[in-house]
Amino acid sequence: MNTPIDLLGLFTTTPLELISFVLSVMTVVLNIRQLHWAWLFAIVSSATYAVVFYDARLYGDMGLQGVFIVVSVWGWYQWLHGGAARAPLAVTSCTPKSLVYCAIGWAIGFAILSVFLARYTDTDVPHIDGFLTAGSLVGQVLLSRKKVENWTVWIIVDILYVGLYVYKGLALTAVLYALFVVLAGIGLVAWQRDAAREPV
């Protein structure tokens, strides 16, 4: 699955990266539409991308995929039963206090992960890998709880990931994350509209 292939003469990828690409796009499209089957695609794409990132020595991102699998199981349950009286979860916005907690969590995660990656792995990008891994965890938790702000986090993270993946030679994944930026913008608008319709 790691034999390089030429994709339309534009760039080189591997079959596993291509499969991961397709699964990830399906995940985000289903998330925007709030279909719980998105979590199944998230689990499978996380498993395949873990291998892709291992090969690229992006160990923070590789480990993140394992966390994503666990959080995806939790998120699947939350979307189906996380509302009042175990009803399906509705889209809501974060409170100012919860946003502060998210920022603090992101900063602490960044500090811990970047130090760990710098000291215990052979990655050449420990700090940006740690920063984006921590931000992705925040985004995933917010997505699991159907918070509108998850899309804002993903826009920030995905823009930076485009540059990182270009640097690491993962051209198809860089294209994927550029597409994610666009999809996250669409998701932000759609979820803001849905949150506005929810009773206060």
ChimeraX attribute file (.defattr): number of C-alpha atoms within 10 A of each C-alpha:
attribute: neighborCount
match mode: 1-to-1
recipient: residues
	/A:1	10
	/A:2	12
	/A:3	9
	/A:4	13
	/A:5	13
	/A:6	10
	/A:7	12
	/A:8	7
	/A:9	7
	/A:10	9
	/A:11	13
	/A:12	15
	/A:13	19
	/A:14	18
	/A:15	13
	/A:16	17
	/A:17	23
	/A:18	19
	/A:19	15
	/A:20	26
	/A:21	21
	/A:22	13
	/A:23	21
	/A:24	24
	/A:25	20
	/A:26	16
	/A:27	22
	/A:28	20
	/A:29	17
	/A:30	17
	/A:31	20
	/A:32	19
	/A:33	12
	/A:34	18
	/A:35	14
	/A:36	18
	/A:37	13
	/A:38	23
	/A:39	25
	/A:40	16
	/A:41	21
	/A:42	25
	/A:43	22
	/A:44	17
	/A:45	25
	/A:46	25
	/A:47	17
	/A:48	19
	/A:49	25
	/A:50	21
	/A:51	17
	/A:52	22
	/A:53	20
	/A:54	14
	/A:55	12
	/A:56	16
	/A:57	17
	/A:58	25
	/A:59	22
	/A:60	27
	/A:61	23
	/A:62	22
	/A:63	15
	/A:64	22
	/A:65	25
	/A:66	16
	/A:67	15
	/A:68	22
	/A:69	19
	/A:70	12
	/A:71	20
	/A:72	23
	/A:73	15
	/A:74	16
	/A:75	24
	/A:76	19
	/A:77	17
	/A:78	21
	/A:79	23
	/A:80	15
	/A:81	14
	/A:82	19
	/A:83	14
	/A:84	9
	/A:85	7
	/A:86	12
	/A:87	12
	/A:88	15
	/A:89	19
	/A:90	19
	/A:91	21
	/A:92	20
	/A:93	18
	/A:94	16
	/A:95	10
	/A:96	9
	/A:97	8
	/A:98	11
	/A:99	13
	/A:100	12
	/A:101	13
	/A:102	20
	/A:103	13
	/A:104	12
	/A:105	16
	/A:106	21
	/A:107	16
	/A:108	13
	/A:109	19
	/A:110	22
	/A:111	15
	/A:112	13
	/A:113	22
	/A:114	21
	/A:115	14
	/A:116	15
	/A:117	20
	/A:118	16
	/A:119	11
	/A:120	9
	/A:121	14
	/A:122	12
	/A:123	16
	/A:124	13
	/A:125	18
	/A:126	22
	/A:127	19
	/A:128	17
	/A:129	23
	/A:130	28
	/A:131	22
	/A:132	26
	/A:133	26
	/A:134	26
	/A:135	23
	/A:136	22
	/A:137	21
	/A:138	21
	/A:139	22
	/A:140	22
	/A:141	18
	/A:142	20
	/A:143	23
	/A:144	22
	/A:145	22
	/A:146	25
	/A:147	23
	/A:148	23
	/A:149	19
	/A:150	24
	/A:151	27
	/A:152	16
	/A:153	20
	/A:154	26
	/A:155	22
	/A:156	15
	/A:157	21
	/A:158	24
	/A:159	17
	/A:160	17
	/A:161	23
	/A:162	23
	/A:163	14
	/A:164	19
	/A:165	19
	/A:166	14
	/A:167	12
	/A:168	17
	/A:169	14
	/A:170	21
	/A:171	19
	/A:172	22
	/A:173	24
	/A:174	23
	/A:175	14
	/A:176	21
	/A:177	26
	/A:178	19
	/A:179	16
	/A:180	24
	/A:181	21
	/A:182	14
	/A:183	19
	/A:184	25
	/A:185	16
	/A:186	14
	/A:187	23
	/A:188	21
	/A:189	14
	/A:190	15
	/A:191	25
	/A:192	17
	/A:193	13
	/A:194	14
	/A:195	18
	/A:196	12
	/A:197	11
	/A:198	10
	/A:199	6
	/A:200	6
